Amino acid sequence: MKMLLSVVAVAGLTLSCDIHNHVHAMMAQESAPQSAATAIAGQWQLSINTPHGPMKAAMDVKQDGTKITGKCDMDHMGTLAIDGSVDGKRVTFTLEVTGGQKITFLGVIEGNKMTGTTNPEGGEWTASRV
C-alpha cells in the first residue's frame, strides 16, 4: 500500500511540474512580441496595372517601427504622400489622389520585391527596391 501511495505521489508531482512548465511556456508566447515589421525603408520602383493602362512611380519610403510614410512620384499625378504600416511581411499603404480619393495598396514583402492588389480598383501592383 505504501508503494502504491509513493507511486501516486511521484506521478502527481511529475504532472504538477509538467503543468507548471506548460503554463510558463504559454505565458512566454503571449508576452513575446508579434512578428517584427520587415524593413522596407528606402527607394522603390512601383508599377501599377490600372484600367487605364500601366502606371509607374518612384517611391521614397520612411519607416518608424511598423509605421511607414514617404512620398510617391507618379506619372501624370505628381507627388503623393504615402501613409501606411508593415505587419511582418504584410504591407498596407494609402495614396491620396486627385479630389481626395484614396487608393489603398495591400501586399506582401518578399526580399527586395513587394506585390499586391489595390482597393478600390482591384488592380495588381509590384514594387522593386532600387
Residue pairs with C-beta under 8 A, 6 or more apart in sequence:
34 87
34 88
35 87
35 88
35 89
36 88
37 63
37 65
37 66
37 85
37 86
37 87
37 88
38 86
38 88
38 89
38 91
38 109
39 63
40 61
40 63
40 68
40 86
40 91
40 109
40 114
41 61
41 62
41 63
41 68
42 60
42 61
42 129
42 130
43 58
43 59
43 60
43 61
43 129
43 130
44 58
44 59
44 61
44 114
44 127
44 128
44 129
44 130
45 56
45 57
45 58
45 59
45 127
45 128
45 130
46 56
46 57
46 58
46 59
46 72
46 74
46 125
46 126
46 127
47 54
47 55
47 56
47 57
47 125
47 126
47 127
48 54
48 55
48 56
48 57
48 118
48 123
48 124
48 125
49 123
49 124
49 125
50 121
50 123
51 121
51 123
55 74
55 75
55 76
56 74
56 75
57 72
57 73
57 74
57 75
58 72
58 73
58 130
59 70
59 71
59 72
59 73
59 82
59 127
60 70
60 71
60 72
61 68
61 69
61 70
61 82
62 68
62 69
62 70
63 86
66 85
66 86
66 87
67 84
67 85
68 82
68 83
68 84
68 85
68 86
68 91
68 93
69 81
69 82
69 83
69 84
70 81
70 82
71 79
71 80
71 81
71 82
72 79
72 80
72 81
72 82
72 95
73 79
73 80
74 80
74 95
77 97
77 98
80 95
80 96
80 97
81 95
81 96
82 93
82 94
82 95
83 93
83 94
84 91
84 92
84 93
84 94
84 105
85 91
85 92
85 93
86 109
89 108
89 109
89 110
90 106
90 107
90 108
90 109
91 105
91 106
91 107
91 108
91 109
91 114
91 116
92 104
92 105
92 106
92 107
93 104
93 105
94 102
94 103
94 104
94 105
95 102
95 103
95 105
96 102
97 103
103 118
103 119
103 120
103 121
104 118
104 119
104 120
105 116
105 117
105 118
105 125
106 116
106 117
106 118
106 119
107 114
107 115
107 116
107 117
107 125
107 127
108 114
108 115
108 116
112 128
112 129
113 126
113 127
113 128
113 129
114 125
114 126
114 127
115 124
115 125
115 126
115 127
116 124
116 125
117 123
117 124
117 125
118 124
118 125
